[in-house]
Amino acid sequence: MTADPLACWGLVATVKAEADALLEFAAWHLEQGAHRLFLYLDAPCPDALPHLEAHPKIRVIVTDDAHWQKRRGRVPQKHQVRQSLNATRCYRRQAQDLDWLIHMDVDEFLWSETPIAETLAALPPETLCARVRPLERLAGSDIHYKAAVPADVEQDTRLARLYSQFGPYLRGGFISHVQGKLFIRTGLGPAELRIHNAYVDKVENPGQVELAQIDLLHHHTGDWDHWLRHYRYRLEQGSYRAELRPARSRDQGGATLHELLSLLESEQGESGLRGFFDEVCADSPDLQQRLAAEGLLRQRTLPLEELRRKHFPQHP
């Protein structure tokens, strides 16, 4: 069998953001060739809603109390559960005109030097899932990103060179996820989508390959003020929550980010958190130099405002 000449792809996202961020996320992926965007609004955004609804390639689903009462009887408390339920519903009931669907967040941007549709079309038929790995944006930068330190025998040594204080607590040097996100072929039957994985007939990520040609640019934080504003929520319910596993095992002295950040805050207050942020996240010349020495510094340019104006010219 030969690869499909054209691959029609789309994305599903459960989104909660300001209007500019929502429209920039949508505009970027329309520009990358997405055939359909399924946006489940986890919170109202009246400034963006009419512009999103007016676009022929965007389907907007408002997930208010009535939406969840009809489908689940109540609103799921955890946003991760809401995300997975929305993505699974989209895959099973809305994505029939697509060849591939990817479940993403509003602060993630697919980036590729070649059209994404061409890359997906070149995959053999037995490839059912294709994983894209993240680059984490350096806080305060418009162009600088870091790649994860590979999980090999040199990882601990390289993490220590990059992050002398906090390397042992970081998974691949990231404070966000290293798993990336997954394209899944449509029409595979009773699939269930999660945040980073998919299950088909209870088989996890069947026929999976890595898509090295496509980056997932993760804008986990903007600057120090942005990080601090989101810190409490992430500590309690998000990517630093207590239930997540530590980067290294307990018998190796591992501790979770939740434990580390809570300890820093309790012992040193905001200055302790700032020290962590400056070493691990900030777009400083020193961190740029260390990343470059390890071959992990990347530069990517995303003209988000320009594309927002192009695809949503009626938005002020």
N, C-alpha and C positions, 0 to 999 in steps of 0.2 A: 504494500500500500504506500502511496505517496502522501506527503503532508498536504494539508488543506492550502489552496492558493491564497485564501483570505481567512484570517482569524478575527472573529467578531467578539470583542471583550467588553466587559463592564465591571463596575464596582458597586458594592453595597457598604454603607456606613451609617452608623447611628451617631448623630451629630448634636453637639451642644456647644455653640460658639456664637461670637458676634457676627454681624452681617458681612463685614469685609472678609473675615476669615472663611466663612462658609462659601462666599462667592469666589474667593481666590482658590480654594480647594477645588471647587467645581470647574472653574475656568482652566486651571492647570491640566486637569485630566481630560477635559474636552479637547484641549490643544494637543494632548498626547495621543488622541485618536480613540478615546472611549466611545463606544456606541451607545451606552446607556449608563446613567448614574441613578442608583436607587438610594435616596437620602431619607432616612428615618429621623425625623426631628424629635430629639429627646427633651427639648424645651422650645417654647415658642421663639420665633425670630421674625417678627412682622416686617422688619426692614428688608429682609432677604427673601421672604416667602413668595411675593408676587413675581420676582425676577426668576426665581428657580422654577416656579410652576409654569411660567410662560415659555420656558425653553423646551423644544421638542425632544431633546435627548435626556431630559431629567424627569424622574418620577419622584414626587415628594409624598411621604406618608407622615402625617402628624400623629405622634404616639401619645395622645392625651389619655386621661383616665378612661374615657369611653372606649378608646381603642383597646386598652388592656382588659377592661371589664368584658368586652365582647369575646376576647380570645383566651384570657387566662383567669378571669374572675377577679383579678386584682393586679396592681402594678408590681412587678418583681422589684424587690428592694435593691439588689445589687445591679449596678449598671453593666457589669460584665455579663450577667444573665440576660438583661434586655438586649444587649448587643448580639449575643449568640442566637436568641430566639428570632430577632428581626432578620439576621443574616440567613438563618435556616429557612424561614418563611419565604424570603426573597428567592433563594435558590430553588425551592420546590415549586413556587407558584408564579414567579414574575420574570424569571430569567430565561424563558424558553427561546427567545430570539437571539440568545448569545451562545457562543462556543465556549467561552471562559468567563468565570466570575471570580473576583477577589474581594475579600472582606477587609476593610481598612478603617483607620481612624482619621479624623479631620486634620490632624497635625502631621500626616504622612503624605509624601509625594513621590510617585513613581518617576524615575529618571532613567533615560536610556539614550544612547547615541544613535541607535537605529530604531525604527518604528516598533512599538511593542507588538502590534499585530503581526509583523513579519517574524519576530522572535517566537511568538506563540505558534504561528503557522508552521514553523520549521520543526516543531516537536513531533516525534513519532506517535502513532495512534496509541501505543501502550502507555504513554505518559499521561497519567490522569491528574496529577497534581504537580505544580511547579512553584518552588519556593524562591521568594526574593528576600535578600538579606538587607538589614538596615545599615545606614550611615547615620551617626548621631551628630546633629549640628552643634558646633561650639557656641556657647551662650554669648549673645551679643554680636554675632557675626552674620553677615548676609551671604558669605561664600564658603566658609571653612566648615568642614565636616571631618569626623574621625571614623575610621573603620575599626571593627572589633579585633582584639588580639586573638589570633587563632588558638583553638583549644588543643595545643600539642605539648610536648615535653618542655618547650621553652616558654610557655605562657606565664608561669609564675615569675620567672626572671625578667621577662619583658614588662610585665605589670609593675614590678618593683622599680624598674628604671623609669617608667612613665609616671607612676603615682607612688612616691616614696612612703607616704603615710597611709593611704587608703586603698592601695592596689589589691590587697587580699580580700577586700569586701566587694569588689566589683566583678561582675560577670563579663569577661572580655574587655574590661575597661569602660563599660557603659553603666549608666544609672537607669536607663530604660531597657527595653527588651533587646535581646540578641537573636531571638528566634525568627524575626521577620514575619512576613505574611504569605499567604498561599493562594495562588491561582488554582482553581479546580474546574475541570471540564464539566459542562452542564449535562443533564440527562442521564446521570449515573444511578438514578433510583433514589432510595430513601437516605439521602445524605444529611448529615448534621454538621453545621459549621460552628466552629468555636472561634476564639480570638486569634489563635496562631495555627490551628490545625483543622482538619476535616475528617469525618468518619463516614464511610460508605459501607452499609451492612455491618457496622461496628468494627470495620477495619480502619485503622488510623492511617491517613495519608497514603492511600494505595497508589502504586505507580509513580512515586515522587521523584523529581529531579531538582537540582539546584539551577537557578537562572542567574548565572554570574553576569550576564549582559545587562541586567536591570537592577538598579539600586532603589532602595526604599529610604528616601530622605526623611529622617524623623526629626521634626522640630519640637523636641521635648520641652525646651525652654527658650525664652528669648534673652533675657538678661537677669541680673540678680534680683531685681524687684519682681519680675515675672515669676521666677523660681520660688521666691519666698511667698508670694500670694497663693501659689498652688501647693506649697509644701504640706500644709496641714491636711488638705483633702487627700493628697497622694499617700501620706503617712497612714491615714486611717482607712481609706477605701481604695486607693489607686496603686500605682506601681511601686510604692514603698511599704505596702501594708504588711501586717505581721505574719500572715499565713504563707507568704512566699518563702521559698527555700534560700538558704545562704549560698553564696558563690562557691564556697568550698565546704567540705563535710565538717561536722561538729568535731570529730576526732582529730581534725587538722586545725582546730581553733577557729572554725568558721562561725560567722555571725551574719545575720541578715542586715540589709540596709535599714530596715525598721529599727533594729536594735542599735546599730551604730549611730544613726541620726538622733534617735531618742536619747542616747547617752551623751552625745555631743551637746545637745540642747540643754539637758538637765545639768551638766557640769560646767558648760562654758557659755550657755545662752546663744544669742544670735551670732556672736563672734565665732563660736565653734562651727556653726552651720556655714558661716561665710568662709572659714578656712577650708572646709570640705568643697564648697562650690568653686573657690578659686583654684584649687589643685586639680579638680576633676572636670569641671564644666566650662570655665571661663575661657574666652578666646584671647588668651594672653600670648605674647611673642614667645614666652618660655615654653608653654604647652605646645604651641605650633612647632617649635624647634624639636622638642622631644618626639612628637608624633612623626615629624618628617624623618627623623633619624631612624625610626622603626618602620618606615615605609607605610604609615597609616594615615597620613594627612591627605585629604581630598579637597578639591575645589569644585563647586557646583554653583551655577548661576540660575536663579529662578526669577524671571521678571513677573512676579505675581500681580502687582498693581496694574502693569501694562495689559496683562492678559485678562484681568477682571474687567477693565474698561473695554477691551475688545469684545468679550463674550456677553457682557451685561452693560451695554452702553447707557441704559436708562437709569442705572444706579448712580446716585450722586458721588 
